Each structure stands twice: as C-alpha cells, then as structure tokens.
Amino acid sequence: MPEVHDTPAPVPWHALPADEALRRLHGDAARGLDAAQAAQRLQREGANELPQAPPTPWWRQLLHQFASPLIALLAGAAALSLAMGHVSDAGVILAVVLVNAFIGLAQEGRAERSMAALRRLAVLQARVLRGGVETLVPARELVPGDVLLLAAGDAVTADARLLQAAQVKAAEAALTGESVPVMKAPAALPADTALADRQNMLWAGTQLTAGRALAVVVATGARTQIGAIARLTEGTREPPTPLEQRIAQFGRRLVVAGMVLFAGVMALGLSRGMAAVELLMVAVSQMVSLVPEGLPVAMTIALAVGMQRMAGRGALIRRLSAVETLGATSVICTDKTGTLTRNEMTACTLWLAGGTCASVTGAGYAPTGELRAEGAPLPAAALWPLLRAAVLCNDAQLLPPDAGDGAWTVLGDPTEGALLVLAAKASLDASEERAQLPRAGEIPFDADTKLMATLHRDAAGALLQLKGAPEALLRLCGDAGAVQAARAAAEGMAQRALRVLAFAEVRGAAADGAVQAAARGGAEAAFAGLAGQARLLGLIGQIDPPREEARQAVAECREAGIRTLMLTGDHKLTGLAIARELGIARDGDLALDGAELERLPDAELQALLPRLAVCARVQPAQKLRIVQALQSRGEVVAMTGDGVNDAPALARADVGVAMGIAGTEVAKSAARVVLTDDNFATLVAAVEQGRVVRANLGKLLVYLFATSLDEVVVLLLALLAGYPLPLAAVQILWINLVTEGTVTINLVMEPAEGDEMRHPPRPRLEPLLGAAQLWRLALLVPVSSAITFGWFAWRTHLGAPADVVQTQTFTLLAMTQWFNVLNCQSATRSALNRSLLRNRWLLGGLLLSVALQAAVLWWGPLNALFHTVPLGWEELWPLPLAASVVLWVEEARKALARRRLGRARRSGGLSADQGLKAS
C-alpha cells in the first residue's frame, strides 16, 4: 500500500487511546508495517540512533595543548631569543613547549582508549511484526509505526505507546531515576501527566522486568526522550576547570609582570648610560629569569601522575585538568539509585499477623542473613505461612552466581526477587515449595486493584495466596483487630521509606470462586467478592539499601568540608530516608521534590541551597539548574550519575563522574571521570588524590618561583649596584631547565602527607600562588637572594677573576635550589627526617642534578657552552655551606608553624584560614 506521511499528534501520545495512536501512525496491530513501508520511513526518519560527534582529530587535540597562556609566554620568550640570535636558547624553550604538548596529548589519548574498552559492543535487536510475521531486526532500523513485541528482560529500543500489556513492569531508573520498576497499562492518561507517571508509554533506554507487551513505536533516534536529553547535553557548555581558569589568570599576570620588568630594566639601564646591546641582553636575561620554563611540563606530569594513580584506584580520567579539579571539589551532587544504593531491593522488616515484628540482616540479593525478633532468631513455624505466600505468589527467580562471578541475580521483578531472598534466609527452598504446591490458577497483578493472587491445592483443598498494597489487601481481611494493627505497622514502615507489601490467604470454595470470577469479570470483580474472607498473614517492608562504602565515603566528604547533595528521581520520602541513613541529611536540612523546585524562583533557590540535602523526582533540566545554581555561588561541583537523565548535569558540572559498569553510554560520554567499579567510595579516593596533586602543584610553584625570583633579584641588585652581570642568559636557562628540571618532575610525585582530607577545599579561584605560598616565598627569596648576591658582591670586591666569580655565583644559586627542594617537600614537616626517602624519584633527581652541575663545571665542552671555568676544592667547599642557610631558616619557620598548628588544634579545631596562617 502507498506510504502516507505521518500526521503529528495534536496531543501527547500518552493522552490518546491506543487505537487512535495506532491509527495516526498508519500502523496495524496484527500485521505491523510491511518491508516497503519500513524502508521508506527509515529513509525519511533516519536511523534509530543518537547522533554521535565525530572523533576529534589528533592534530586538533594537539593544538588544544597550546591553549595555555604559559605556553604562549614561553613561545614569546623563544621568539625574543631567536630575534637576538640566541638560536640554541630558543630551541631549548621550544623543545620544552613541544614536550609538554605531546605528554598532554598522550595522556588524554590513553584515557579515550580506555573509555572505548568500556563501551558495550553488542548490537541491540528488536522483535517486531513486519508483514504479519514476527521478525528480529537491528534496533537502529526501527521506525515510527513499527509494532514491538516485548517480554521480561527485553530492552526497549524506541519510545513506544502500549497497545496491549500483561503484568508489564519496566525499570526506568536510567531515564527517570525511579528505583522501583513501574507498572504499565495501556489506558489513556491526562495530557499533563508527568513523564515518570506515564504508565502507558515505554521509553528507549529502559527494560522490561516483568510481563509481555505489544506496543507501537512513536519516536526513534533523536526524537525519543533519550534523544531530547542528548540534545540538552550537547547544548550544555562544558565550563573551564578551576585549574584552567587559574592558569589563564596566572599567565596574564605573568605577561604583565614580564613587560613591566622589561620596561623597568630598559629605563634603569638607559638612565645609567648603558650601551643598548648590553642593556638588551640584561633585559632578555631578566625575561628568561622570570619565566618558569619547566612549569608547563612539570604541571602536565603532575596531572598525569595523579591520573595514573586514580586509574589504579578505579577512576578513569578523560580530561587531564579534571585531576586537579577533583581536589578542589566543594559539593558532590549524587544520584541515589545504583550510586549511593545497591540497586538491589532488600526485605529488611516483616510484621506477622500475631503482632511479632522482626528485622532481617543482610543486604542485596545474596541469601545470607537471618530473621530476628527482640534479639533472638524467629522459629520457622511462625514464619512459614507468610514466607510461603511470598514465594508462591511470585513470578521471579533467584539465580546463583555464575562461574567466576560472585553476584546473585534476580530474573524478573526486583521486588519479588527480594521476597525469594528473604525466604532463602529463613531456609525455605522456593523451588521445592513451588513443586509441592504448583500454581493451579492466578489473578495477575492489576494496576487498578494493586493486588495479585495465585491458586494452589494442598491436602486441605484450594488455597489462594494474595499479595498487594496494604491499603488494598487489608480491605479483604475479616479480623478487625489484626487489620487495625497491620495498618499501624504499615504506616510505621512507610515513614521509614520502606516499600510495604501485605500478604493474606483464602481457603476453600471462595478461593476457587475468586479465580473463576476473575476469568468472567476481571480482577476487580474477583477481589470484591473476597471482602472479609481473607486471613491476614503479615507485612514485609523492603528498601534499596545504601552501599556500606557510600556511608563511609559521605562521612569522609563531610570531614573534608565537602557537601553531598542527593539528586534522585525517586520519591522525596524515600530519598530523605536514605539521605539520613547515609549522613547526607541532618536536622534542619531540607528536601524538595521536582514540583516544589519548579515553583521556586532562582533567588529563593539560591537562599535555600546551603540547607538543601535532597532533591527528589527531579527531571534532567532541574538537575542542570541545581548544578548551575551551585556554580553561581562559587562552588566546585562534582556530579555523579549513571543514567541518561544525568547526562546534561554531568556535562555542565565542573567534574562529571559516570559509572563505568551500570552507566549508560550517554552518561559516560558526558562525564570527565568514569568510575570503573561503580563505587562511590572510589570518587572520594579520587578527590583525595586530586588534593595530593593540588598540594604537589603548590610545592612545585614555590620551588620554581623561589628560583625565578632569586635570579631576578640578583640581576636587579647587580644592575642597581653597577656590577657586571652575575649570570649569563645561558646559565639561567641551565638552572631553569636542567638543574630544576631534574627535581621538579620528581617533586610532583610526592606521596600524600596524610591530612589531605582533614581540611576544607580551596576556593574555586584561589590563585596558583596562594597566601600560604606567597608568605613562604617572602622568606625564601630574600634569604637565597642575599646569599647569592652577597657572595657575588664580596668575591667581586676582593678582585677575584670575573669568570671564577660568575661560575661560583652560578653554582651557588644551583645549590640553594637543591636545599630549597628539600624545603618544598612539606610546608610544616621537617626536611631533616627521613622524608627524602619517601620519594625515591626525588632523591634520584637530586643526585642527577649534582652530577650534571659537576659536568658543567669540569667538562671542557660544557665549560665553553655555559661560560664556566673549573673550580678547585678551595673555591668550591664554602658554597654548599653558604647555600644551606636557606634550609636552616626554613626549618626554623616550620618549627614555629608546627607549634602554632598544635596550639590551634588543642584549642578546638583548625579553620582553613588558621591553617594558612600557621603554615
């Protein structure tokens, strides 16, 4: 038949009756589309897949590595050296720039290759009717109007309107965040029904956990709900990381400082009548002194080292600068289902009709634990009727671990699977019980009645087992006292955010009659006929339990000054209960749901953010709004998630953290960090490692700028005093690139000091050189400059040969840096303990630096290249003694700092500001 163009629905698909939706799509529930129709629609609509951005070519990734202002400054210094005819100097600087770029390219490329290994390679298939024949087709070939056939365990591969449903439940956590599978039914719904409540729709990216369904495809590819979220994610601009912002700010300030220094030297020299060529050489030397040439390489390696350490702990970093950003994180916005919780429903409480209340130990699907009441195990006889009903009135199966896989799994509805685990903990064999009492009939679960029943026969006759929502099932029970007690018990469980199921049984002719009535008039008529005839057995309360490691991780975050905010698609009461159990929510903290959040103006949301602990039933755009609101307050936001609904917020957060196992590909692609073990605690370990990287960068900056400023001060003092140049430009380059380079790379490999998670995070835009570093430089630079210039001026005044004086000054400055690297290992710990042995890389770097400096002093070819002369023992031995003064002065400062820190801690805590002042 000729293809007719689809007519857009004037109302949402869920608001249309099933037959009307099918008619508008020109579909046929009995035959589906024929091959020609499907091919024509596929050509018009396009493949059923989300658009993928083409991979970034390697050359563009390489160019991205040159975006740093520091790189631009180094390139300018190279150009200036080249213009002055110093080809070798320019070559060395350009080599540093290229090495930095290729290291960054290699590290980020390695992360992308690891990401590719995590991606699922299987091609999804879909069962459809084509020309009246059930056919298996690739999911990418689905088109609107296709009729899908779905059963428990099938993935939904396109948005579809239900036509027929038999006990259908769908797990929609990846899309809506709802942790419990949603019951589905074909009936039309009001047009304003929220996405999570559209029970007549199946969504791409979800999965059927129970039942069988016939549905017509209404949207494919980018037009699905997943596609809408993907478009929202693509339109979300990824913000620069705090490190990138600080580097840009630092680079701009360094450029300004370099220009001021250059102009000042030129003006001062011209006022003293210096020759232009000599003066230009001095100015270039000052420029070279000011620029820490080794900083970009050392910074890249610091991030790469952190990246590798995090990968060893299960955190895959996709963007190098995210390593340091993790360390600056001040708020973690986390999904609940599967991230903070196990995503395995667990029966944790039961109430027996006689009034006994019991707790259940163990979590997840592993059948290990016991049932206890008042501290003692419950007798099996008391439990048997309730647990037998839970096993028989149940369509799920509990599967033992496969070979090599230690995880128990559930086939079917997770809620019913939890009942089988509960029975196993009480030593009830579900398979044996089902074999002894096979199902003779059933009344399937109905969304209107909220009840299910199964018929069995034993020696006493017909036995009907009932399961359902307490408010529905208790109306069928005849014992008024038991019903009243059960309602009170169910209310108590609900207040603890438990999902409560009630169980009862009916014997005799009424049991047979109910099943027969259901066949004639439906479930509602059958259950109405049982009013007052059911005997109540008890209640079972379930919850998706928190991960044990998540509870500890939240506590560590709190100690580290990091707030945890739960963003969940689940109900507010459930989210708040989990948040309280994990320590996320405390007295006075707030919980909002999506509807409340939607009504809040931005100003009121900003005012509530400091007290907000849980946001429940939130949509993707609302998660994005919360992340942006936190960022506008200056927070560094890490967002964890595994679902498609998390992707926009993952992309917008400072650090998006996706789950590598349970996470969708959309979530992984939007994130900067992927947790390969799906363990929330791994994120905390990554944050700690990020703080180690940040601390090591601080040590590195103090060391590099102590050297650079020493050189600037010494040269300026010589110029002001009318002395000749104490250092040649090539000697400055040697110190900055070789003497420093052998230890700076190793300094960033310093292990953790142990207190990284005991202080608050640094502010988002704290300068690279913060207050603590500047105070240390204010002491280190004058001391080492005074030592170096004092030696130079004294030896010059005594009339020592100029080449010997310059060589001694050059060597003395290098030696002060050897002592300074020991100073920079810690802001408070003494360098006189065994701390050097903690970092064998640094020890090796120091020995290499000493060897290279010896080569410059006593190897003829290097003497000529670096304008040095061999020094005798009598000219050399005083130099290390003089250089060590910088170590003793810093040791005295550290001793005072330790005393202040001790007093502050003993007086009742240590704030971030106190810590900075003390150190």
N, C-alpha and C positions, 0 to 999 in steps of 0.2 A: 504494500500500500504506500502511496506517496507520503513523504515526511511532512508533517505540519509543524511550523515553528511554535515552540512552547509559549504559552501565554503567561506572563508574570502574574503571580498570585497577588490580588489587591490586599489580602490579609495574610498574616503569617501562616505557614504550613500547619502548625500545631492547632490553629483555630479552625481549620477546615475539617469536615468529616472525611474519613478515609477514602470513600468512593469519589468524593469531589476532588480531593488531592490527586488521585489516580487519573481522573478524567482530564484535569488541567495539564497533566504531563503526557496525555495521549498514551497512557500505558494500559496494560492488560494483565490483571492479577493471575489469570490462568495460563497465559502464553508468554508474557514478558514482551520484549522487543524482538524483532527478527534481525538477522545479521546486517541487512542493508540499513535499517533504521539506526542500529547501534553504530555502524561505521560512519554514517552521515552526521550523527550527533557528536561522535568523537572528534570528527574533523572540525565541527563548528565550536564545540565547547572546549576542546583541548584535553590533554591527558589529565587523569585524576591524580595529580601530584602537586606538591607545593613547589613554587619556583625556587630554584637554588641559585645563589650568586655564584658567578664563575670564580674559580680559584684565583687568588692574587698572584700575578706572575712574579718570579723571583727577583727580577730587576726592580719592580715596584717596591717589594719588601725591602730590598737593599737600599733604595733611595729613602725609605722611611727611617732608616737608621741614622741618616744625616740630618734629621729634623731638629736635633738638639742645638740650642744656642751655643753651648760649649764647643760643639763640633764646628759651628760657623766661626767662632772666635779663634779656634786653632787653625782653621783654614786661612783666616785673615793673617794670623801670625806667620804662617808658611809663605803666603804671598808677599808679605813685607820682607821676610828673609830672602826670598828669591829676588825681589827687586833690588836688594842691597848686594846681590851677588853671592850670598851665602847658600849655595845650592845644596850642600850637604845638610845644613841645618833645616832647610825647607823640606828636604827628602825625609829626614827623620820624623818631622812633625806630621807630614802627610802619611807616612807609614803607620804612625800611631792612629790616625783617623781611620785608615782602611782596616787595620786590625780590629778596632772597636766595632766597626760596621759588620764585618764578617762574623765576629763572635756573636753579635746580636742576631744576625740572620740565621746562623747555625742553630742557636738555642731555640728560637721560635719555630724554625722548621722542624726541629725534633719534637716539639710539643704537638704540632699539627699531625706528624706521622703517628704519634701515639694516639691521638684522637681518632684517626682513621681506623686504627686497630680496634677501637672500642665500638665502632658502628656495627649495627646488625647488617649482615649481608643477605639475609633471606628476602626473597621477593614475595610480598603478600599476594594471596589468591582470594578470590571471592566466588561463592556459589550463586549463580543467577539462573533465571529462566530465559532462554533465548529460543524463540520459535516453539515454545511449549516443552522444551527439553531442558532438564537440569544440566547446567554446564559450569565447568570451573574455568574462570578467566583471570588473567592478571588484574589486580586491583586498579592499576593505572588505566585500564581500558573501560572502567565503569562510566556510565553516562546517566544524566537525569532521565527518569522513566524506567531504568532497569529495575527488575523485581529481584530483591535479595532473599535468599533462604539462609537463615541463621540458626545455630544451635549453641548450647552451652559450650564455652571455650573458644568460640569464634571471635576474631577481631572484626570490629565494624570499620569498614574502609571508606565510607562516604556518609554524608548526612542523609538520613532516610526517615520517611514517615511510616509508622507502623500500620499495616493493614490487618494482620492477624497476630495474636500473641497468646501463648500458652505458658503460664508461670514464668514469664520473662523477667529476668533481673539483669541489669547492666552495671558494670564497675566503671564509674565516670570520674574517678579521682584525678586522672591525668588532665581532665578538662575543667572540672568544676571544683575539685578539691574535696568533694564529698567522700568520706572514708567508707561508708556502708553502701553496698550495691543498691541501686534504685529499682523499685518495681515498675514495670512498664505495662501499659494498657492502651488500646487503640482509640479510645473515646476522645472526641474533640475537647479542647480546653479553651478558656478565655484568652483573648488576644494578648492581654497584659501579663500572662503567666511568665515568671522568671525562668531563665534558661535552665537552672538546676531542677526546676519543678515541672518541666515539660515531659510528662511521662509517656506521651505518645510519639516521641522522637528518639531516634538513635543517632549518635554522633560519631563522626570519624575520629579515630584515635582511642575509642573506648572498647570494651569487651563484654560479651555476654557471659554471665556466670551461671545462669540457670535458664531452662525453658527453651522454647522454639519460637521463631518469629518469621513472619513474611512481611517485607517492608519494601516501599518504593523509594528509589534514590531521588532526592530533591536537589542536592547540590554536590558538586565534586571540586577537587583541587582547591584553588584559591578562594572559591565561593563558600566553602564549608566554614564552620565555626573555628576549626583549627586554622584555616586559611586567613580568617579575619584577624586572629591573634598573631599569625605570622606577619601580616601586613602591619599591624600595630608595632610589632617588634622591629621590622625593617625601618619604620618611620621614627624609631627611637634613637636619638643621637647618643652614641657612646661617649661619656664625658672623659676628659683627660684625667689621668690618675693624679693624686696629690703629688707624687714624685715628679711627674712630668710638669706639673704646674710650678713646683719649687725650682726645678732645673731651669725652666724658662725665665722665672723671676731672677734666679741667681745669675744666669747668663747675661741678662740685660744689665744687671748691676755691675757685673764684671767688665762688660764692654765700656760702660760709663766710667768706671774706675780706671781702666786702661787708657782711655782717651784723656782723662784728667791728668793721670800720671805722665803720659807722653807730653802733653802740653806744658805741664809744670816743669819737667826736666828741660825741655827746649827753652822755655822762658828763663829759667835759672841759669842755664849754660850760656845763653846769648848775653845775659846781663853781666856775666863774668868774662865775656870776651873769648869764649872757647871757639875753636875752629868748627865750622859747620859739619865737616865729615866726622870729626872726633865726637862732636855732640850728638850726631845722629846715631853713631854706634852706641853711645851711652843710653840714648832713648830706646833703641831697639833692645838693648840688654835689659832695661827695666821692663819693657813689654814682655819679653821672654820670661823674666823672673816672675811677673805677676800671674801669668797663665799656668795653671797646674796641668801640664801636658798629659800626665798619667791619669788624671781623674776620669775621663770617659771610659778608658779601658778598664780601670780598676772598678768603676761603678758597674759596668756591664758584667764583669766577672763576679762581683759581689752578688748581683741579682741571679746570675747563672748558678752560682754555688747554692744560693738559697733555693733556687728552682729544683736542683738535683736533690737536695736534702728533703724538700717537700715531696718530690716524686717518690722517694724512698719510704715516705710515711703514708702514701696513698693519695696525695693531692697533685693532680696534673695541672701545671700552669700553662695556659695557652698564650699569655702575653707577658713578656719579661717584667715589665714595670709593675704588674699586679703583685709581684712578690713583696715589694715594699709596701704597697697599698694595704695588703692584708695586715701588716704590722700596725698600720695607722687606723684600723677599723674601730669605730666607736659604737656602732649599732649593727646587730645582726638581725635582719628580718628573715624569719624562717617559716617554711611551710610546716604543717603538722604531720600529715599522713605520710608515712614511709620515711620521714626525715627525723622527726622527734619521736615518732612511734614506730612500732614494728610492722604496721600494716598487716597484722595477723589478729583477727578478733579472738578474744580470750574470755572464757567464762571465769569470773572471779568471785561471784557471790551466788548462793542459792538459798531459797527460803522454802521450807517444807510446810505442807498444809497444817501440820500439827503445831506450828509455831517455831520450829527449830530454824535457826539462821546459821549458815556455815560459810566459811571462807575457803577459797581454792588457791593453792600455791602453784607456782609455775606460770610461765608466760609463753605465748606463741603456740605453734602447732605441735611442738614436741610433747608427747603424752607423759611428761614427768611432773609429778607434784602429788598433792594429797588434799583431801577434803577434811576440814577440821571445824569443830564447834566447841567453843569455850576451851580451847587449847587441847582438845582430845579428838582423835580420829572418829568420824561418824561410823556407826555399824552399817554394814552393807544392806541389811534388811530394810532399814529406814529409807535408804536412798533408792532402792531398786525400782519402785513404781515410777518415780519421777524420771530417772535416767532411762528406763525402758521406753517411756513415751518420747524422750528426747532423741533416742536412737531410731525408733520405728517411724515416727512422724518426721521423716528426714530424708532428703534426696541426695545428700553429699556423700563423698567417700574420703577417708583419711588414708593417704598413701605414704608408706615408709620411705626412708631415704634411698636414693639410687646408689649404686656402687660409686664410690668416690665423692658423693655429695651427702653431707651430713644433715640436710634440711628435710624435715617432714613437710608435706604439701597437702593441700585440700583440693579436691576436684569437685567443683560446684560452689554453692553459696558459702562465703566465709563464715557467716553467722551460724549456718547449720554445721559447718566443719568444726566450729568451736564446741558445739554440743557433743560431737563424737570424741573430741579430745578430752572433754570433761568425763565422759563415760569411761574412757580408757584409764584415766587417773583413778577411777573407782573400781578398776579391774573388771569392767563389763565389756565383753567381746561383742562389738557391734555386728560383725559378720555372723557369729553364732546365733545371736538373738534374732536377727533378721531371717536366718534359715529356719529357726524353730517357729517363728510367727510370721510367715510370709504375708505380703500385702494382698488382701482379697478385694480391695476396692479403695477408692480415695476421693476426697473432695479437694481439688487443687487450691492452692493459696489464691485468694481473690483480694484485689486491692480495695474493694468496697467493704467486704466483711472483715478484712485483716485477720483471717483465720485460715487454717489448713487442717485436714483430718485424714487419717488413714484407717482402714478397716482390717482387722486381723481376727483369727479364730484360735482359741485355746480350749482346754478341757471344759471350761465353764461356758463356752459359747462365743458369741460375737463380742468383739472388743474394739471400740472406736477410740483412737488416740487423737487428742486435739492439741493444737499449738497455735498461739497467736498473741496479738497485743493484749495486755491485761485488761484495758477498758472494754474490749470486745468479748474476750473469753469469760470474764467474771460474770457477765450478764447471763451466761448459760448455766452457772453453778447454783445449786439449791441451798447450800448451807450458808445462811446469812452471816453467822459469826465468822466463819472462815473467809467469806468474801470481804467482810469489813477489815479483817486483819491483813488480808492479802493486798487490799488497796493501800493501806498504810505502808506496808512493806515496799510495794511498787513505787510509791511516791518517794520514799526514802532513797531507793536505788536511783530513781530518775534525778533526784537532787545531786547525786554523786556523778551525774552524766553517764550513767550506765544505760545500755540498750536492754530493755527488760522484755522477756518472753514468759508467757504464762502457759501452763500445761494442765490438762484435765483428761478424764476418760469417761466413756459411756458404755454400759454393758447391756446385753440382751437385745430385744426386738428394736428398741429405739436406735441402736447402733446401725442395724441393717436398714431400718426405715430412713435414716438420715441420708445414707448413700443413695438409696433409691429415689428419695425426694430431690437430691441434687441432680440426678440424671434427668428427672422430669422437669423440674422448675428452676434449677440453678442453685448456686451455693447459698444465696441469701435466704431462699425458702427452706433449704435443708437445715440451716443453723437456727432459723426462727423456730422450727419445730422441736429443737432440743432445749429450749429455755427452761431452766430449773432442773434439768435431768443430769447434768454433768457433775462428776465428782472432782473437786479441785485437788491437784497433786502438788503444785508448788510453782515457784518462780525461779528463773535463772537470769542473773544480770551479767552482761558482757561489756567489754571495753576493748578498744585497740590500745594495748598497753604501751607506755613510754619505753624507749630504749634505756637500759641501765646506764650505758655510757653517755647518753644525752643528758641525763640528770647531773652527772659529774661535770660534763662539759659546760653546762649552763652555770654551775657554781663557779667554775674556773673563770668564765667570762665575767661574772659579777665581781669576782675578786680583782680582775684585771681592769675594771672600770668600763666594761663593755655591756651595753644594754642588749637584751634579747627581746624581740617583738615577734609574736606569732601572727602570721597571716595565713588563714585557713579557709577553705571552702566549706568546712563542717559547721555544725550549729554552734551558737555562741556558748551555750551551757557546757557542751562537750569540750570545746576549745578552752574555756576558762578552767574546767576541772583539770585537764591535762596540764595547763599552764601553772596552776597552783601546785600540782604534784611535782612538777619539774623545778619549781622555784622561779619561774618566769614572772608570775603574778604574785603580788603580796598585798597585804591590807592597804586599801586606798587606791590600788591600781584599777584601771578602767578596762572594760571590754565593750567593743562596738560591733554591730553587725553591718552588713553592706548597706541596708536600707537607712540606718542611722547615719552612716558615713556619707551617703549620698546627699542627705539633707544638711550636712554641716558646711557652712561657708569656710573658705580657706583660712580666714583669720581665726575662727573658733577651733579648727583642726590644729592649727599651729599652737594654740594655747593648751590644747589637751594632750599633745604629743608627749610631754615629759611623764605623764601618768598613764599613758596607753600601753597595755600589755598584750591585748588580744584583739585582732580584727577578724571577725567570723563572717562566713558567707560572702566573701569579697570576690568581685569579678576582676579579670585581668587589668582593666583600666583603673580600678580602685587601688590595686596593689602598686601600680605605676605611680598613682597620685601620692600614695603614702611615702614611697621612696623619694620622690621629688620634694615633698614637704620636709622630710628629714634632711635632705641635702641642702635645702634653703636655710636650715638652721646651722649649717656648718658641720653637720655630721658626716663621717665617712661610713658609707653604708655597704655592708655585705648582705647579699640576698641569696638564700638557699632555696632550691626547689628542684622538682623532678618532672613536673607536668608541663603540658603545652600552655596551660593557663599562667604559668610562672614566667614564660619567656620574655614578655615586654619588660617586666620589672628586673629580670636578670640582666637584660641588655642595658638598662638605664642605671643600675646600681654601680657604685664605684668598683665593687668586686661581685660579679655574678658567679655563684657556686652551684653547679649542677651535679646531680647524682649520676655516676657512671654506669651503674647496673640497672636501676629502675628508671633512670631518667630517659625522657623522650629525646629524639634527635634534635627537635626544635629547641628544647631546653639546653642541650649540650652546645649547640651552635651559638646560642645567645650568651653563654657564660664565658668568663675568663679563666675559671678554675673548674675542674671536674674531679670529684671525689671518686676514685676508682673502687672504693669499698663501701660507698653509700653510708659511711659512718660519720655522724655529726661531730663526734669527738676528733675525727681527723681534721676537721676545719679548725678546731681550737689549737691543735698541734701546729697547723699551718700558720695560724695567727702568731703563735709563739715564735716560730721560725722567722716569720716576717719581722717581728720585733728584734730578733737577733740580727737580721740583715740591716735593719734601720740603725741599730746600735753600732754595728761594724762600719756602716757608712759614716756615722758621726766620728768614730775613731779615725777613719781614713781621712776625713776632711780636716780634722785637727792636725793630723800629721802633715798632709800636703800643704796646708796654708801656713803652718809653722815654718816650713822650708821656704815657700814662696815669699812670705813676708820678711823672713830673715834676709833673703837675697836683696829685696827691695830696700830695706832699711840700711843694710851695709853699703849698698851702692849709693844711696842718697847721702848718707853720712860722709862717705868719701868725697862725693861731689861738693857738698857744702864746705868740707874742711880743705878743699883744694888738693886732695891726694889723687894719685893716678888710680885707674880702675883696679879695684882689688880682685875682680873676677872677669875672665873673658866670657864672651857670649857662649862659646862652645863649652866652657866649663859649667856654665849654668844649665845648659841643655843636658850635659852628662849627669849632673846631680838630679835634675828633674825627671829624666827618662830612665837612667840606668841605676844610679845609687838608690833613688826612691823606688824605681820600678821593681827591683828585686825583692822589696819588702811590702810594698803597698798591696800587691796582688795576694800576698800571703797573709797580710793583716786582716783582709776581709774574710779569711777563713777561720777567724777566731771562733771557738765554740761558745755556747751560751754560758752566761755567768750565773744563771740560776734564779735571778729575780725578775726576769723579763715580764712575767705575768703578775707581778705584785705592785704595779703602778699603773695609773691611768694612761690611756693612749695620748700621743702627742696631738696638738691641734692640727687641723687639716692643712693650713697654710703656714705652719711654723717654718721659718727659713731653714735652708740646708745647714747653715751655721746658726744654731740657736743660741739662747742666752748662756747655757752651760758651756758650749764650745767657745764662745767669744770670751768668756771670763778666763778660760784656760789659756787661750791664745794671748790674752792681755798679760799673762805671766810668762808664758814660754817664749814668746817672740822677743821681748826686751832682754831676757836673760841670755838667750843664744846669740842675739844680735850684738849685745855688749861684749860677750866672749869673743866672737869672731872679729868684730871691728876693733876691739881693744887690742887683740893680738896683732892685727894688721898694722894699726897705727903705731904700736910700740916697736915692732920689728922695723917698720919704715923709718921711724925716728932714730933708731940705732944705726941706720945706714946699711942694713943687710941688702944683699943683691935683690933687685926687683923681681927676677924670675923665681928666686927662692921664696921670697915673701908671698908672692901670688900663689905658688904651689902649696905653701903651708896654709894660707888662708882657705884655699880651695879644699884641702884635705881636712882642715879643722871643721869647716862647715859640713862636710860629709859625715864626720864623726859625731857632731852634735845631733844629726838626724838619726844615727844609729841608736843613740841614747833616747832620743825622742820617740822612736818606735816602741821602745820598752815602756815609756811613759803612757803611750796611747793605747796600750792593751786594756786598760781599765781606768775609769775616772776616779775610782776610790781604792782599788786593791793595789797593794804594793807590788812593784816590779822585782823586788828582792827575794820573793818567794820562788816557788817552782813554776810560776805561771808560764814562763817561756817554754817549758817542756810540754804544756798542754797543746801547743800549736807547733808541731814539728816542722810544718811548712815555713813558719816564720823564722825558726832557728836556722833552717837551711838557707833561707833567703838572706839572712844576716851574714852568714859565712860566705855566701856567694858575693855579696856586696863588698865585703872586706877583700876578697880575692880580686875582684875587678878593680877596686881602687888601688890595690897593690900593683896591678898590671899597668895602670895609668901612670903610676909613679916610677916604675922601674923597667918598663919595656920600651925600648927605643922608638919603634913606630908610633906608639901611642903618645910618647913624650912630644913628638913633633906635631901630632894632630891636635893635642889638647894643651899645648903651650906649657908643659910641665917639665921639671927637672928632677932627677933622682935626689931623694933626701937621705942624708946619713942618719945614724941612730941618734946622735946628739941633737939633730934638728927635728926628729920625729917624736921622741918619747914624751915631751911635755904636752903634746897635742891631745892625746886621749884623757890626760888628767884635767886639762882645761875644759874639754868637751863634756866631761862627766858632771860638771857643775849643774847643768840643766837637769840631770837626773836627781841630784840631791835636793834641789829647790822644789821640784815637783813632788818628791817623796814627802817633804815637809808639808806641802799643801794637802796631799792625800791623807796624811795622819790627822790633820785638823778636820778635814771633811768627814773622816770616819767617826771622829768624836762627836761632831755635830749631828750626824745621822743617828748615832747611838742614843744621844740625848733626846732627839725628836721622837724616835720610836718608843723610848721608855716613857715619854710624856703623853703618849696616847695617840699614836698614828703619825703618818707622814703623808702630807699632801704632795701633789706634783710640784707646786711652787717651792715648797720646803726642800724637796729632793734636789731641784735645780740649784737652789742657793747653797745647799750643803755640799754639792759636788762641784 
